[in-house]
Amino acid sequence: MNGRKKKAPPQQEQIVRVKMPKQREGEMFGVVMAEFGGARFSCYCEDGKERICRIPGRLKRRVWVREGDYVIVKPWEIEGDKKGDILWRYRPLEVEWLKNRNYLKDL
């Protein structure tokens, strides 16, 4: 042998638990429409409004968001119709799970 290790066969990722938005706290599903820079994005939310959302400092290095990603958005208390925070980004397998169960029908 050449001293190289063989790669393990790829395993299918399973969904154990999918984070859902907390309705009583005002959280909702959203889709990232555009990226502005400075951890700011334009998101179309399930209530039909487009908000400028940011990633809070505690999540800035952990969450990497791109156009077309599905996220959880929490509108601000002040200017809540225009601005909000991104709290969570869904992976593609989680998005498929949500679509199959009609959670993303409004988007």
Steps between C-alpha positions, in 0.01 A plus 500: 500500500604858447426603856171656395180440684192394311204733517194368672194469274273805524215454744157642445420778743188439707273764643452453870354837600419810295488837675167675454426872544336596830174667397431664837840674487429632151747278312419390144645330194680710241702469179818700439451708183821709490825551687604855592823441694573574862291196605186660351257332263168564332251230607150426377297385801193276518276794597562648154738777607857552389737586785863601529635238740832473673686218669551589869859515626477179702416305182706692244791252484283187534230558240593540133204616292468526121229606255215251484554360851198441723534663842311583818442876529403690813368854426626781719265661752573842347463519120391134499342533155836597347774338708575175681761247615595166345499238775545172310593370153353175373712239320369363166378173653305693767344721230387188312345364822315831560372513140373141516294591808365828348663734751649713220185531288477880563847557356 
